């Protein structure tokens, strides 16, 4: 009876240990990404497929829907540029997907724009900037020869107009991080923001947050010369 009891205890202990491991894995995977959507997973799979045929490139644009909606192929057809933006992403998501989104394609330049969705989710500016700096550190560590361009956040309008105050604070924070690490900070916010209405110019947005082609024209006219300069072209 004692032997059977000991065997039962051993089996039960093993089952519990396995259960703890499985639960831990599930919890880690569940909390790894905040943008846990089918669209997010599909985009990551697409990046992996693209990476199979790419050993290096000129530029990677990484970020959320502001980047995702940027027609990189149109505006940067003269260089090898990849759009690694995913709508809905937050700083934590970018932090965890740097391998497949950036490192595996060994870009000469990375253009970073992330944090807007963190702000809309109620995250503090300190939290956003801490994660932003972590992204910078990780890229510098894994790709020491890659140049990083910190793009300013975009202006917004409509019901989101009050968020421009926070966006300006975040832009100041990102600019300071860029200075600390010797990186280029590119201010596109000022050209998108209408001082009179204290919001993004109407013609530059379709929904008060995302840009129209005219808005992206403005962004490109400011951003592209800096990218070409960083590439030595």
C-alpha positions in Angstrom: 0.0 0.0 0.0 2.9 2.3 0.8 4.5 1.7 -2.5 1.3 2.4 -4.4 0.9 5.6 -2.4 4.4 6.7 -3.2 3.9 6.0 -6.9 0.7 7.9 -6.8 2.4 10.9 -5.1 5.2 10.8 -7.7 2.8 10.7 -10.6 0.7 13.4 -9.1 3.7 15.6 -8.5 4.9 15.1 -12.1 1.5 16.0 -13.5 1.4 19.1 -11.4 4.9 20.1 -12.5 3.9 19.7 -16.1 0.8 21.7 -15.6 2.7 24.5 -14.0 5.1 24.6 -17.0 2.3 24.6 -19.5 0.4 27.3 -17.7 3.6 29.4 -17.5 4.2 29.0 -21.2 0.6 30.0 -21.9 0.8 33.1 -19.7 4.1 34.2 -21.2 2.7 33.8 -24.7 -0.5 35.6 -23.8 1.3 38.6 -22.3 4.2 38.8 -24.7 2.3 40.9 -27.2 -0.4 43.5 -26.5 -1.5 43.6 -30.1 -2.7 40.0 -30.0 -4.8 40.0 -33.2 -5.1 37.8 -36.3 -3.8 40.8 -38.3 -0.7 41.1 -36.2 0.1 37.4 -36.5 -0.5 37.5 -40.3 1.9 40.4 -40.6 4.6 38.6 -38.7 4.2 35.5 -40.9 4.5 37.8 -44.0 7.7 39.3 -42.6 9.2 35.9 -42.0 8.4 34.9 -45.6 9.9 38.1 -46.9 13.0 37.6 -44.8 13.8 34.3 -46.4 14.8 36.1 -49.6 16.4 39.2 -48.0 19.9 39.3 -46.5 20.1 43.1 -46.2 18.3 46.3 -47.1 18.7 50.0 -47.1 15.9 51.0 -44.7 13.4 49.4 -42.4 10.4 51.5 -41.3 9.0 50.1 -38.0 6.0 51.2 -36.0 2.2 51.1 -35.8 -0.6 52.1 -38.2 1.1 55.4 -39.0 3.9 53.3 -40.6 1.7 50.5 -41.8 -0.3 53.0 -43.8 2.8 54.6 -45.3 3.2 53.6 -49.0 6.9 52.9 -48.7 7.1 51.2 -52.1 5.8 54.4 -53.8 7.8 57.0 -51.9 11.1 55.0 -51.7 11.2 53.1 -54.9 14.8 54.3 -55.5 16.1 52.4 -52.5 15.5 49.1 -50.8 13.0 49.9 -48.2 10.8 47.6 -46.1 7.6 48.6 -44.3 7.5 46.7 -40.9 4.6 48.7 -39.4 1.7 46.8 -37.9 -1.6 48.6 -37.1 -2.4 48.5 -33.4 1.1 48.0 -32.2 2.4 49.4 -29.0 6.0 49.9 -27.8 6.0 46.5 -26.1 5.0 44.8 -29.4 7.8 46.3 -31.3 10.2 45.5 -28.6 9.4 41.8 -28.8 9.3 41.6 -32.6 12.6 43.2 -33.4 14.2 39.9 -34.5 11.8 39.2 -37.4 11.0 42.8 -38.2 14.5 44.3 -38.2 17.5 42.1 -37.2 17.0 39.4 -39.8 17.2 41.8 -42.7 20.2 43.8 -41.5 19.1 47.3 -42.5 21.6 50.2 -42.9 19.0 52.5 -41.5 16.0 52.1 -39.2 13.2 54.7 -39.0 11.3 54.3 -35.7 7.8 55.7 -34.9 6.0 53.9 -32.1 4.1 54.9 -28.9 0.8 56.5 -30.2 -1.3 53.5 -29.3 0.3 53.3 -25.8 -0.8 56.9 -25.3 -4.4 56.2 -26.4 -4.4 53.2 -24.1 -3.6 55.5 -21.2 0.0 54.6 -20.7 2.1 57.4 -19.1 4.7 59.3 -21.1 7.4 57.9 -18.8 6.3 54.3 -19.6 6.3 55.0 -23.4 9.7 56.7 -23.4 11.2 53.9 -21.2 10.1 51.3 -23.7 11.2 53.6 -26.6 14.7 53.8 -25.2 14.7 50.0 -24.7 14.0 49.6 -28.4 16.9 51.9 -29.2 19.2 50.0 -26.9 18.3 46.7 -28.4 18.8 47.8 -31.9 22.2 49.3 -31.0 23.2 46.1 -29.3 22.2 43.8 -32.1 23.0 46.0 -35.1 25.7 48.3 -33.9 26.4 49.6 -37.5 22.8 50.4 -38.2 21.8 54.1 -38.1 18.6 54.9 -36.3 16.3 57.8 -37.2 13.7 58.8 -34.6 10.7 60.2 -36.4 8.4 62.5 -34.4 4.8 61.6 -33.7 2.2 63.0 -36.0 -0.4 65.6 -35.1 -4.0 64.5 -34.6 -7.4 66.2 -34.8 -11.1 65.9 -34.1 -12.0 64.2 -30.8 -8.3 63.4 -30.4 -7.1 67.0 -30.6 -6.4 67.2 -26.8 -3.9 64.5 -27.3 -1.6 66.9 -29.2 -0.3 68.2 -25.9 0.8 64.8 -24.9 2.2 64.1 -28.3 4.3 67.3 -28.1 5.6 66.1 -24.7 6.5 62.7 -26.2 8.2 64.4 -29.1 10.3 66.3 -26.7 11.2 63.1 -24.9 12.1 61.3 -28.1 14.2 64.2 -29.2 16.1 64.0 -25.9 16.6 60.3 -26.3 17.9 60.8 -29.8 20.4 63.4 -28.5 21.6 61.1 -25.7 22.4 58.4 -28.2 23.7 60.6 -31.0 20.8 59.8 -33.3 18.9 61.9 -35.9 15.5 63.2 -34.7 13.2 64.3 -37.6 10.3 66.7 -36.7 7.4 66.1 -39.1 4.8 67.1 -36.4 5.3 70.8 -36.8 4.5 70.6 -40.5 1.3 68.6 -39.9 0.0 70.7 -37.0 -2.2 73.7 -37.6 -1.6 76.3 -34.9 -4.9 78.0 -35.5 -7.1 75.0 -35.0 -4.6 73.2 -32.6 -5.0 70.0 -34.6 -3.7 68.3 -37.7 -4.5 70.1 -41.0 -7.8 68.7 -42.3 -6.4 67.9 -45.7 -3.7 65.7 -44.1 -6.0 63.3 -42.4 -9.0 61.1 -43.3 -10.1 60.2 -39.8 -8.4 62.7 -37.5 -5.6 60.3 -36.7 -4.3 58.6 -39.9 -2.7 60.5 -42.7 -4.0 61.0 -46.3 -1.6 60.8 -49.3 -1.1 64.6 -48.9 -0.1 64.0 -45.3 2.4 61.4 -46.3 3.7 63.7 -49.0 4.6 66.2 -46.3 6.2 63.5 -44.2 8.3 62.2 -47.1 9.5 65.6 -48.2 11.0 66.1 -44.7 12.0 62.5 -43.9 13.4 61.2 -47.2 16.4 63.7 -47.5 17.5 62.7 -44.0 17.3 59.0 -44.9 19.3 59.5 -48.1 21.9 61.5 -46.2 22.2 58.7 -43.6 22.7 56.2 -46.5 25.3 58.4 -48.0 23.3 59.1 -51.2 
